């Protein structure tokens, strides 16, 4: 028989494998690839997990929850000395913030369960109510001035309301509905329909805010306006024109205000300067610098003992850096980056124009405010007096922000793939379905014992 002739019943693979040695029992098989192959597989697994339909939903919910909880912890730590100096209990500011967080959590859950049509229906009432309250702020005897800014209304006792914080949410809801309706009619290609009445109403809100002297909130509102125009597809020349016009107004407002000029001169300061004009900015840098890699420990801040003004509000990020170190501040930055990415993902994947405008507006709002606040603490931007979203002390800022996060969660749930994934996770049985079954005619029929008609 020839050497290469196959024996009956033998497969070619068996003949080729005759000369091969099988691995010993218990020996490890080669993994097939070195470190580069393992890195490639890990990257593919991460990419697969990142592309899942519920990724944005979990990122928004998880990051906002962690930011809020960590913010409560830092509010208690940063405000306890201030509360004791005022003759109050050490948990005074924490209790108020916790109450606002509970109410905000209810608003978040309500917003996350509302259909998109209801959000659109709320846009005009929210705008009208916000404008009314912002006008009341300027009425003598009703509006309250704090730190030179008259932007507050007293609700009785220790509770205050800042209507300008709700102006951000009102502009997003109303502007998104307006642009969506015009987009459905194909009118956004005309510059008149693109700018009117969006820009005049935004300028009305900006004017009421500036009457109270709150330039920081006005900057956030301007960022939201630019974000909406960008999402609506405004031409570059129009966008640049509006930006130049707004920049000129900001420069004029800064030039005509000695207080704002002092803040601008403290940009990048390393010494308090003449008359301690840069005291807050410099001590914010001191707090961050003394934190090191892992901080001095929770509650062990030195700057909150009267050295750093507004330690639990505008400069809470500095106390976080002092007590939790670089690891803590980078964690906060990572959570805001995750929230911003998820918002952009929701806005980019939807086919509903209202959802795209509203999600983009909310993402612009939270991201821009976080950048302005953190940039001021780091000495990279002038101090604007805006809180860190979901993190700093202040119920008036926390409530609309949590409602806006609820909007993002609702939009993330409305994605077709996410809706299908959530529907598959709904339990088919449970106590709420006991004794009830649903027929194809959408009637609810009570279960009867077997044999009973």
Secondary structure, DSSP 8 states (H G I E B T S, - for coil): --TT---TT--HHHHHTTT-----TT-----SS-HHHHHHHHHHHHHHHHTSTTHHHHHHHHHHHHHHHHHHHHHHHHHHHHHHHTTS-TTHHHHHHHHHHHHHHHHHHHHHHS-HHHHHHHHHHHHHHHHHHHHHHTSTTTEEEETTEEEEEE-STT-EE-HHHHHHHHHHHHHHHHHHHHHHTT-TTSHHHHHTTHHHHHHHHHHHHHHTT-HHHHHHHHHHHHHHHHHTT--HHHHHHHHHHHHHHHHHHHHT-HHHHHHHHTTT-SS--GGGTTHHHHHHHHHHHHHTTT-S-TT--STTTTTSTTTTTTTHHHHHHHHHHHHHHHHHHHHHHHHHHHHHHHHHH---HHHHHHHHHHHHHHHHHHHHHHHHHTTSS-------TTTSS-HHHHHHHHHHHHHHHHHHHTSHHHHHHHHHHS-SS-GGGTTEEE-TT--EEE---TT--
